[in-house]
């Protein structure tokens, strides 16, 4: 799964009323080269929250 697919999947999961939360694991900024993993995790979180904000 590439990051674009994950962003789309997390947005769609955020729109579902059955999904109440999200958990990120294995993010260690101390060993992250140029903060790539941390920035991607933030994008994932924002995508999920955007979906949650757009629930019907």
mmCIF file as Biopython writes it, N, C-alpha, C and O atoms, coordinates in Angstrom:
data_model
#
loop_
_atom_site.group_PDB
_atom_site.id
_atom_site.type_symbol
_atom_site.label_atom_id
_atom_site.label_alt_id
_atom_site.label_comp_id
_atom_site.label_asym_id
_atom_site.label_entity_id
_atom_site.label_seq_id
_atom_site.pdbx_PDB_ins_code
_atom_site.Cartn_x
_atom_site.Cartn_y
_atom_site.Cartn_z
_atom_site.occupancy
_atom_site.B_iso_or_equiv
_atom_site.auth_seq_id
_atom_site.auth_asym_id
_atom_site.pdbx_PDB_model_num
ATOM 1   N N  . UNK A ? 1  ? 0.851   -1.165 0.000  1.0 0.0 1  A 1 
ATOM 2   C CA . UNK A ? 1  ? 0.000   0.000  0.000  1.0 0.0 1  A 1 
ATOM 3   C C  . UNK A ? 1  ? 0.903   1.235  0.000  1.0 0.0 1  A 1 
ATOM 4   O O  . UNK A ? 1  ? 1.789   1.368  0.844  1.0 0.0 1  A 1 
ATOM 5   N N  . UNK A ? 2  ? 0.672   2.117  -0.936 1.0 0.0 2  A 1 
ATOM 6   C CA . UNK A ? 2  ? 1.465   3.348  -0.928 1.0 0.0 2  A 1 
ATOM 7   C C  . UNK A ? 2  ? 0.761   4.397  -0.063 1.0 0.0 2  A 1 
ATOM 8   O O  . UNK A ? 2  ? -0.403  4.221  0.296  1.0 0.0 2  A 1 
ATOM 9   N N  . UNK A ? 3  ? 1.454   5.477  0.271  1.0 0.0 3  A 1 
ATOM 10  C CA . UNK A ? 3  ? 0.866   6.481  1.170  1.0 0.0 3  A 1 
ATOM 11  C C  . UNK A ? 3  ? -0.458  7.060  0.668  1.0 0.0 3  A 1 
ATOM 12  O O  . UNK A ? 3  ? -1.345  7.353  1.470  1.0 0.0 3  A 1 
ATOM 13  N N  . UNK A ? 4  ? -0.603  7.228  -0.652 1.0 0.0 4  A 1 
ATOM 14  C CA . UNK A ? 4  ? -1.854  7.795  -1.186 1.0 0.0 4  A 1 
ATOM 15  C C  . UNK A ? 4  ? -3.030  6.865  -0.932 1.0 0.0 4  A 1 
ATOM 16  O O  . UNK A ? 4  ? -4.129  7.323  -0.619 1.0 0.0 4  A 1 
ATOM 17  N N  . UNK A ? 5  ? -2.808  5.568  -1.064 1.0 0.0 5  A 1 
ATOM 18  C CA . UNK A ? 5  ? -3.872  4.603  -0.767 1.0 0.0 5  A 1 
ATOM 19  C C  . UNK A ? 5  ? -4.220  4.620  0.719  1.0 0.0 5  A 1 
ATOM 20  O O  . UNK A ? 5  ? -5.390  4.531  1.091  1.0 0.0 5  A 1 
ATOM 21  N N  . UNK A ? 6  ? -3.202  4.734  1.557  1.0 0.0 6  A 1 
ATOM 22  C CA . UNK A ? 6  ? -3.440  4.778  2.999  1.0 0.0 6  A 1 
ATOM 23  C C  . UNK A ? 6  ? -4.207  6.041  3.389  1.0 0.0 6  A 1 
ATOM 24  O O  . UNK A ? 6  ? -5.099  5.986  4.235  1.0 0.0 6  A 1 
ATOM 25  N N  . UNK A ? 7  ? -3.869  7.174  2.781  1.0 0.0 7  A 1 
ATOM 26  C CA . UNK A ? 7  ? -4.589  8.416  3.069  1.0 0.0 7  A 1 
ATOM 27  C C  . UNK A ? 7  ? -6.058  8.284  2.696  1.0 0.0 7  A 1 
ATOM 28  O O  . UNK A ? 7  ? -6.935  8.706  3.450  1.0 0.0 7  A 1 
ATOM 29  N N  . UNK A ? 8  ? -6.324  7.701  1.538  1.0 0.0 8  A 1 
ATOM 30  C CA . UNK A ? 8  ? -7.704  7.500  1.099  1.0 0.0 8  A 1 
ATOM 31  C C  . UNK A ? 8  ? -8.442  6.540  2.033  1.0 0.0 8  A 1 
ATOM 32  O O  . UNK A ? 8  ? -9.589  6.789  2.403  1.0 0.0 8  A 1 
ATOM 33  N N  . UNK A ? 9  ? -7.788  5.451  2.409  1.0 0.0 9  A 1 
ATOM 34  C CA . UNK A ? 9  ? -8.410  4.462  3.294  1.0 0.0 9  A 1 
ATOM 35  C C  . UNK A ? 9  ? -8.711  5.069  4.663  1.0 0.0 9  A 1 
ATOM 36  O O  . UNK A ? 9  ? -9.777  4.822  5.225  1.0 0.0 9  A 1 
ATOM 37  N N  . UNK A ? 10 ? -7.796  5.850  5.196  1.0 0.0 10 A 1 
ATOM 38  C CA . UNK A ? 10 ? -8.018  6.458  6.505  1.0 0.0 10 A 1 
ATOM 39  C C  . UNK A ? 10 ? -9.136  7.498  6.456  1.0 0.0 10 A 1 
ATOM 40  O O  . UNK A ? 10 ? -9.903  7.624  7.411  1.0 0.0 10 A 1 
ATOM 41  N N  . UNK A ? 11 ? -9.236  8.234  5.365  1.0 0.0 11 A 1 
ATOM 42  C CA . UNK A ? 11 ? -10.345 9.180  5.218  1.0 0.0 11 A 1 
ATOM 43  C C  . UNK A ? 11 ? -11.676 8.429  5.219  1.0 0.0 11 A 1 
ATOM 44  O O  . UNK A ? 11 ? -12.622 8.811  5.907  1.0 0.0 11 A 1 
ATOM 45  N N  . UNK A ? 12 ? -11.725 7.359  4.438  1.0 0.0 12 A 1 
ATOM 46  C CA . UNK A ? 12 ? -12.965 6.578  4.365  1.0 0.0 12 A 1 
ATOM 47  C C  . UNK A ? 12 ? -13.303 5.945  5.707  1.0 0.0 12 A 1 
ATOM 48  O O  . UNK A ? 12 ? -14.471 5.907  6.096  1.0 0.0 12 A 1 
ATOM 49  N N  . UNK A ? 13 ? -12.297 5.448  6.418  1.0 0.0 13 A 1 
ATOM 50  C CA . UNK A ? 13 ? -12.538 4.893  7.755  1.0 0.0 13 A 1 
ATOM 51  C C  . UNK A ? 13 ? -13.068 5.966  8.706  1.0 0.0 13 A 1 
ATOM 52  O O  . UNK A ? 13 ? -13.920 5.693  9.550  1.0 0.0 13 A 1 
ATOM 53  N N  . UNK A ? 14 ? -12.560 7.175  8.562  1.0 0.0 14 A 1 
ATOM 54  C CA . UNK A ? 14 ? -13.021 8.267  9.411  1.0 0.0 14 A 1 
ATOM 55  C C  . UNK A ? 14 ? -14.478 8.608  9.194  1.0 0.0 14 A 1 
ATOM 56  O O  . UNK A ? 14 ? -15.128 9.120  10.106 1.0 0.0 14 A 1 
ATOM 57  N N  . UNK A ? 15 ? -15.008 8.342  8.018  1.0 0.0 15 A 1 
ATOM 58  C CA . UNK A ? 15 ? -16.412 8.657  7.739  1.0 0.0 15 A 1 
ATOM 59  C C  . UNK A ? 15 ? -17.369 7.624  8.321  1.0 0.0 15 A 1 
ATOM 60  O O  . UNK A ? 15 ? -18.572 7.876  8.400  1.0 0.0 15 A 1 
ATOM 61  N N  . UNK A ? 16 ? -16.858 6.471  8.727  1.0 0.0 16 A 1 
ATOM 62  C CA . UNK A ? 16 ? -17.726 5.404  9.241  1.0 0.0 16 A 1 
ATOM 63  C C  . UNK A ? 16 ? -18.057 5.625  10.719 1.0 0.0 16 A 1 
ATOM 64  O O  . UNK A ? 16 ? -17.153 5.835  11.528 1.0 0.0 16 A 1 
ATOM 65  N N  . UNK A ? 17 ? -19.342 5.582  11.078 1.0 0.0 17 A 1 
ATOM 66  C CA . UNK A ? 17 ? -19.707 5.792  12.481 1.0 0.0 17 A 1 
ATOM 67  C C  . UNK A ? 17 ? -19.229 4.657  13.404 1.0 0.0 17 A 1 
ATOM 68  O O  . UNK A ? 17 ? -19.130 4.861  14.614 1.0 0.0 17 A 1 
ATOM 69  N N  . UNK A ? 18 ? -18.935 3.479  12.862 1.0 0.0 18 A 1 
ATOM 70  C CA . UNK A ? 18 ? -18.459 2.362  13.686 1.0 0.0 18 A 1 
ATOM 71  C C  . UNK A ? 18 ? -17.036 2.589  14.192 1.0 0.0 18 A 1 
ATOM 72  O O  . UNK A ? 18 ? -16.641 2.017  15.208 1.0 0.0 18 A 1 
ATOM 73  N N  . UNK A ? 19 ? -16.274 3.410  13.501 1.0 0.0 19 A 1 
ATOM 74  C CA . UNK A ? 19 ? -14.877 3.659  13.865 1.0 0.0 19 A 1 
ATOM 75  C C  . UNK A ? 19 ? -14.833 4.841  14.833 1.0 0.0 19 A 1 
ATOM 76  O O  . UNK A ? 19 ? -15.236 5.952  14.490 1.0 0.0 19 A 1 
ATOM 77  N N  . UNK A ? 20 ? -14.342 4.589  16.034 1.0 0.0 20 A 1 
ATOM 78  C CA . UNK A ? 20 ? -14.323 5.621  17.065 1.0 0.0 20 A 1 
ATOM 79  C C  . UNK A ? 20 ? -12.931 6.190  17.327 1.0 0.0 20 A 1 
ATOM 80  O O  . UNK A ? 20 ? -12.813 7.273  17.899 1.0 0.0 20 A 1 
ATOM 81  N N  . UNK A ? 21 ? -11.886 5.490  16.926 1.0 0.0 21 A 1 
ATOM 82  C CA . UNK A ? 21 ? -10.551 5.973  17.234 1.0 0.0 21 A 1 
ATOM 83  C C  . UNK A ? 21 ? -9.501  5.383  16.320 1.0 0.0 21 A 1 
ATOM 84  O O  . UNK A ? 21 ? -9.788  4.549  15.461 1.0 0.0 21 A 1 
ATOM 85  N N  . UNK A ? 22 ? -8.278  5.836  16.527 1.0 0.0 22 A 1 
ATOM 86  C CA . UNK A ? 22 ? -7.157  5.440  15.686 1.0 0.0 22 A 1 
ATOM 87  C C  . UNK A ? 22 ? -5.911  5.419  16.562 1.0 0.0 22 A 1 
ATOM 88  O O  . UNK A ? 22 ? -5.749  6.273  17.433 1.0 0.0 22 A 1 
ATOM 89  N N  . UNK A ? 23 ? -5.041  4.457  16.337 1.0 0.0 23 A 1 
ATOM 90  C CA . UNK A ? 23 ? -3.837  4.322  17.144 1.0 0.0 23 A 1 
ATOM 91  C C  . UNK A ? 23 ? -2.626  4.203  16.229 1.0 0.0 23 A 1 
ATOM 92  O O  . UNK A ? 23 ? -2.597  3.358  15.334 1.0 0.0 23 A 1 
ATOM 93  N N  . UNK A ? 24 ? -1.635  5.044  16.454 1.0 0.0 24 A 1 
ATOM 94  C CA . UNK A ? 24 ? -0.379  4.973  15.697 1.0 0.0 24 A 1 
ATOM 95  C C  . UNK A ? 24 ? 0.694   4.399  16.607 1.0 0.0 24 A 1 
ATOM 96  O O  . UNK A ? 24 ? 0.838   4.822  17.754 1.0 0.0 24 A 1 
ATOM 97  N N  . UNK A ? 25 ? 1.443   3.441  16.094 1.0 0.0 25 A 1 
ATOM 98  C CA . UNK A ? 25 ? 2.521   2.826  16.860 1.0 0.0 25 A 1 
ATOM 99  C C  . UNK A ? 25 ? 3.804   2.853  16.040 1.0 0.0 25 A 1 
ATOM 100 O O  . UNK A ? 25 ? 3.780   3.031  14.822 1.0 0.0 25 A 1 
ATOM 101 N N  . UNK A ? 26 ? 4.908   2.674  16.724 1.0 0.0 26 A 1 
ATOM 102 C CA . UNK A ? 26 ? 6.232   2.567  16.091 1.0 0.0 26 A 1 
ATOM 103 C C  . UNK A ? 26 ? 6.662   3.848  15.386 1.0 0.0 26 A 1 
ATOM 104 O O  . UNK A ? 26 ? 7.287   3.792  14.326 1.0 0.0 26 A 1 
ATOM 105 N N  . UNK A ? 27 ? 6.338   4.987  15.956 1.0 0.0 27 A 1 
ATOM 106 C CA . UNK A ? 27 ? 6.843   6.255  15.431 1.0 0.0 27 A 1 
ATOM 107 C C  . UNK A ? 27 ? 7.841   6.780  16.449 1.0 0.0 27 A 1 
ATOM 108 O O  . UNK A ? 27 ? 7.473   7.119  17.574 1.0 0.0 27 A 1 
ATOM 109 N N  . UNK A ? 28 ? 9.098   6.846  16.051 1.0 0.0 28 A 1 
ATOM 110 C CA . UNK A ? 28 ? 10.150  7.304  16.944 1.0 0.0 28 A 1 
ATOM 111 C C  . UNK A ? 28 ? 10.905  8.449  16.272 1.0 0.0 28 A 1 
ATOM 112 O O  . UNK A ? 28 ? 11.814  8.203  15.479 1.0 0.0 28 A 1 
ATOM 113 N N  . UNK A ? 29 ? 10.544  9.694  16.574 1.0 0.0 29 A 1 
ATOM 114 C CA . UNK A ? 29 ? 11.204  10.829 15.931 1.0 0.0 29 A 1 
ATOM 115 C C  . UNK A ? 29 ? 12.709  10.886 16.172 1.0 0.0 29 A 1 
ATOM 116 O O  . UNK A ? 29 ? 13.431  11.514 15.398 1.0 0.0 29 A 1 
ATOM 117 N N  . UNK A ? 30 ? 13.187  10.244 17.224 1.0 0.0 30 A 1 
ATOM 118 C CA . UNK A ? 30 ? 14.622  10.272 17.528 1.0 0.0 30 A 1 
ATOM 119 C C  . UNK A ? 30 ? 15.449  9.563  16.460 1.0 0.0 30 A 1 
ATOM 120 O O  . UNK A ? 30 ? 16.608  9.918  16.244 1.0 0.0 30 A 1 
ATOM 121 N N  . UNK A ? 31 ? 14.877  8.575  15.795 1.0 0.0 31 A 1 
ATOM 122 C CA . UNK A ? 31 ? 15.621  7.837  14.771 1.0 0.0 31 A 1 
ATOM 123 C C  . UNK A ? 31 ? 15.042  8.056  13.368 1.0 0.0 31 A 1 
ATOM 124 O O  . UNK A ? 31 ? 15.422  7.364  12.423 1.0 0.0 31 A 1 
ATOM 125 N N  . UNK A ? 32 ? 14.143  8.999  13.242 1.0 0.0 32 A 1 
ATOM 126 C CA . UNK A ? 32 ? 13.481  9.277  11.973 1.0 0.0 32 A 1 
ATOM 127 C C  . UNK A ? 32 ? 14.347  10.212 11.125 1.0 0.0 32 A 1 
ATOM 128 O O  . UNK A ? 32 ? 14.641  11.334 11.537 1.0 0.0 32 A 1 
ATOM 129 N N  . UNK A ? 33 ? 14.747  9.755  9.963  1.0 0.0 33 A 1 
ATOM 130 C CA . UNK A ? 33 ? 15.578  10.561 9.072  1.0 0.0 33 A 1 
ATOM 131 C C  . UNK A ? 33 ? 14.726  11.675 8.465  1.0 0.0 33 A 1 
ATOM 132 O O  . UNK A ? 33 ? 13.754  11.404 7.760  1.0 0.0 33 A 1 
ATOM 133 N N  . UNK A ? 34 ? 15.088  12.912 8.736  1.0 0.0 34 A 1 
ATOM 134 C CA . UNK A ? 34 ? 14.397  14.109 8.220  1.0 0.0 34 A 1 
ATOM 135 C C  . UNK A ? 34 ? 12.908  14.130 8.573  1.0 0.0 34 A 1 
ATOM 136 O O  . UNK A ? 34 ? 12.122  14.782 7.885  1.0 0.0 34 A 1 
ATOM 137 N N  . UNK A ? 35 ? 12.517  13.435 9.624  1.0 0.0 35 A 1 
ATOM 138 C CA . UNK A ? 35 ? 11.135  13.422 10.114 1.0 0.0 35 A 1 
ATOM 139 C C  . UNK A ? 35 ? 10.118  12.928 9.084  1.0 0.0 35 A 1 
ATOM 140 O O  . UNK A ? 35 ? 8.951   13.319 9.134  1.0 0.0 35 A 1 
ATOM 141 N N  . UNK A ? 36 ? 10.543  12.085 8.164  1.0 0.0 36 A 1 
ATOM 142 C CA . UNK A ? 36 ? 9.648   11.601 7.115  1.0 0.0 36 A 1 
ATOM 143 C C  . UNK A ? 36 ? 8.499   10.788 7.702  1.0 0.0 36 A 1 
ATOM 144 O O  . UNK A ? 36 ? 7.341   11.010 7.348  1.0 0.0 36 A 1 
ATOM 145 N N  . UNK A ? 37 ? 8.807   9.851  8.592  1.0 0.0 37 A 1 
ATOM 146 C CA . UNK A ? 37 ? 7.775   9.002  9.175  1.0 0.0 37 A 1 
ATOM 147 C C  . UNK A ? 37 ? 6.825   9.814  10.043 1.0 0.0 37 A 1 
ATOM 148 O O  . UNK A ? 37 ? 5.612   9.604  9.997  1.0 0.0 37 A 1 
ATOM 149 N N  . UNK A ? 38 ? 7.354   10.724 10.822 1.0 0.0 38 A 1 
ATOM 150 C CA . UNK A ? 38 ? 6.520   11.551 11.688 1.0 0.0 38 A 1 
ATOM 151 C C  . UNK A ? 38 ? 5.584   12.428 10.866 1.0 0.0 38 A 1 
ATOM 152 O O  . UNK A ? 38 ? 4.409   12.563 11.209 1.0 0.0 38 A 1 
ATOM 153 N N  . UNK A ? 39 ? 6.078   13.019 9.800  1.0 0.0 39 A 1 
ATOM 154 C CA . UNK A ? 39 ? 5.235   13.865 8.944  1.0 0.0 39 A 1 
ATOM 155 C C  . UNK A ? 39 ? 4.148   13.052 8.255  1.0 0.0 39 A 1 
ATOM 156 O O  . UNK A ? 39 ? 3.015   13.512 8.117  1.0 0.0 39 A 1 
ATOM 157 N N  . UNK A ? 40 ? 4.491   11.858 7.827  1.0 0.0 40 A 1 
ATOM 158 C CA . UNK A ? 40 ? 3.493   11.002 7.189  1.0 0.0 40 A 1 
ATOM 159 C C  . UNK A ? 40 ? 2.431   10.584 8.196  1.0 0.0 40 A 1 
ATOM 160 O O  . UNK A ? 40 ? 1.250   10.516 7.854  1.0 0.0 40 A 1 
ATOM 161 N N  . UNK A ? 41 ? 2.831   10.305 9.424  1.0 0.0 41 A 1 
ATOM 162 C CA . UNK A ? 41 ? 1.862   9.948  10.463 1.0 0.0 41 A 1 
ATOM 163 C C  . UNK A ? 41 ? 0.903   11.101 10.728 1.0 0.0 41 A 1 
ATOM 164 O O  . UNK A ? 41 ? -0.288  10.878 10.945 1.0 0.0 41 A 1 
ATOM 165 N N  . UNK A ? 42 ? 1.405   12.314 10.711 1.0 0.0 42 A 1 
ATOM 166 C CA . UNK A ? 42 ? 0.542   13.486 10.889 1.0 0.0 42 A 1 
ATOM 167 C C  . UNK A ? 42 ? -0.444  13.595 9.733  1.0 0.0 42 A 1 
ATOM 168 O O  . UNK A ? 42 ? -1.620  13.887 9.951  1.0 0.0 42 A 1 
ATOM 169 N N  . UNK A ? 43 ? 0.019   13.366 8.513  1.0 0.0 43 A 1 
ATOM 170 C CA . UNK A ? 43 ? -0.884  13.397 7.359  1.0 0.0 43 A 1 
ATOM 171 C C  . UNK A ? 43 ? -1.952  12.323 7.470  1.0 0.0 43 A 1 
ATOM 172 O O  . UNK A ? 43 ? -3.113  12.562 7.140  1.0 0.0 43 A 1 
ATOM 173 N N  . UNK A ? 44 ? -1.562  11.134 7.937  1.0 0.0 44 A 1 
ATOM 174 C CA . UNK A ? 44 ? -2.532  10.059 8.141  1.0 0.0 44 A 1 
ATOM 175 C C  . UNK A ? 44 ? -3.576  10.478 9.179  1.0 0.0 44 A 1 
ATOM 176 O O  . UNK A ? 44 ? -4.773  10.272 8.978  1.0 0.0 44 A 1 
ATOM 177 N N  . UNK A ? 45 ? -3.124  11.063 10.280 1.0 0.0 45 A 1 
ATOM 178 C CA . UNK A ? 45 ? -4.038  11.481 11.327 1.0 0.0 45 A 1 
ATOM 179 C C  . UNK A ? 45 ? -5.002  12.552 10.805 1.0 0.0 45 A 1 
ATOM 180 O O  . UNK A ? 45 ? -6.203  12.488 11.068 1.0 0.0 45 A 1 
ATOM 181 N N  . UNK A ? 46 ? -4.483  13.523 10.073 1.0 0.0 46 A 1 
ATOM 182 C CA . UNK A ? 46 ? -5.328  14.583 9.532  1.0 0.0 46 A 1 
ATOM 183 C C  . UNK A ? 46 ? -6.334  14.044 8.515  1.0 0.0 46 A 1 
ATOM 184 O O  . UNK A ? 46 ? -7.465  14.524 8.449  1.0 0.0 46 A 1 
ATOM 185 N N  . UNK A ? 47 ? -5.937  13.069 7.740  1.0 0.0 47 A 1 
ATOM 186 C CA . UNK A ? 47 ? -6.851  12.465 6.776  1.0 0.0 47 A 1 
ATOM 187 C C  . UNK A ? 47 ? -7.999  11.761 7.503  1.0 0.0 47 A 1 
ATOM 188 O O  . UNK A ? 47 ? -9.160  11.901 7.120  1.0 0.0 47 A 1 
ATOM 189 N N  . UNK A ? 48 ? -7.669  11.008 8.546  1.0 0.0 48 A 1 
ATOM 190 C CA . UNK A ? 48 ? -8.697  10.343 9.338  1.0 0.0 48 A 1 
ATOM 191 C C  . UNK A ? 48 ? -9.634  11.363 9.982  1.0 0.0 48 A 1 
ATOM 192 O O  . UNK A ? 48 ? -10.854 11.203 9.932  1.0 0.0 48 A 1 
ATOM 193 N N  . UNK A ? 49 ? -9.076  12.401 10.582 1.0 0.0 49 A 1 
ATOM 194 C CA . UNK A ? 49 ? -9.900  13.410 11.242 1.0 0.0 49 A 1 
ATOM 195 C C  . UNK A ? 49 ? -10.752 14.191 10.247 1.0 0.0 49 A 1 
ATOM 196 O O  . UNK A ? 49 ? -11.862 14.612 10.573 1.0 0.0 49 A 1 
ATOM 197 N N  . UNK A ? 50 ? -10.243 14.381 9.054  1.0 0.0 50 A 1 
ATOM 198 C CA . UNK A ? 50 ? -11.039 15.038 8.011  1.0 0.0 50 A 1 
ATOM 199 C C  . UNK A ? 50 ? -12.250 14.202 7.661  1.0 0.0 50 A 1 
ATOM 200 O O  . UNK A ? 50 ? -13.349 14.733 7.500  1.0 0.0 50 A 1 
ATOM 201 N N  . UNK A ? 51 ? -12.062 12.903 7.542  1.0 0.0 51 A 1 
ATOM 202 C CA . UNK A ? 51 ? -13.179 12.003 7.288  1.0 0.0 51 A 1 
ATOM 203 C C  . UNK A ? 51 ? -14.165 12.021 8.431  1.0 0.0 51 A 1 
ATOM 204 O O  . UNK A ? 51 ? -15.377 12.007 8.219  1.0 0.0 51 A 1 
ATOM 205 N N  . UNK A ? 52 ? -13.649 12.053 9.632  1.0 0.0 52 A 1 
ATOM 206 C CA . UNK A ? 52 ? -14.521 12.095 10.813 1.0 0.0 52 A 1 
ATOM 207 C C  . UNK A ? 52 ? -15.327 13.392 10.863 1.0 0.0 52 A 1 
ATOM 208 O O  . UNK A ? 52 ? -16.493 13.383 11.256 1.0 0.0 52 A 1 
ATOM 209 N N  . UNK A ? 53 ? -14.724 14.480 10.474 1.0 0.0 53 A 1 
ATOM 210 C CA . UNK A ? 53 ? -15.422 15.769 10.461 1.0 0.0 53 A 1 
ATOM 211 C C  . UNK A ? 53 ? -16.517 15.819 9.407  1.0 0.0 53 A 1 
ATOM 212 O O  . UNK A ? 53 ? -17.471 16.586 9.537  1.0 0.0 53 A 1 
ATOM 213 N N  . UNK A ? 54 ? -16.385 15.009 8.370  1.0 0.0 54 A 1 
ATOM 214 C CA . UNK A ? 54 ? -17.362 14.998 7.283  1.0 0.0 54 A 1 
ATOM 215 C C  . UNK A ? 54 ? -18.389 13.868 7.404  1.0 0.0 54 A 1 
ATOM 216 O O  . UNK A ? 54 ? -19.046 13.520 6.422  1.0 0.0 54 A 1 
ATOM 217 N N  . UNK A ? 55 ? -18.528 13.301 8.592  1.0 0.0 55 A 1 
ATOM 218 C CA . UNK A ? 55 ? -19.538 12.259 8.788  1.0 0.0 55 A 1 
ATOM 219 C C  . UNK A ? 55 ? -20.917 12.821 8.537  1.0 0.0 55 A 1 
ATOM 220 O O  . UNK A ? 55 ? -21.188 13.990 8.811  1.0 0.0 55 A 1 
ATOM 221 N N  . UNK A ? 56 ? -21.792 11.970 8.007  1.0 0.0 56 A 1 
ATOM 222 C CA . UNK A ? 56 ? -23.160 12.404 7.733  1.0 0.0 56 A 1 
ATOM 223 C C  . UNK A ? 56 ? -24.092 11.936 8.803  1.0 0.0 56 A 1 
ATOM 224 O O  . UNK A ? 56 ? -25.290 12.208 8.741  1.0 0.0 56 A 1 
#
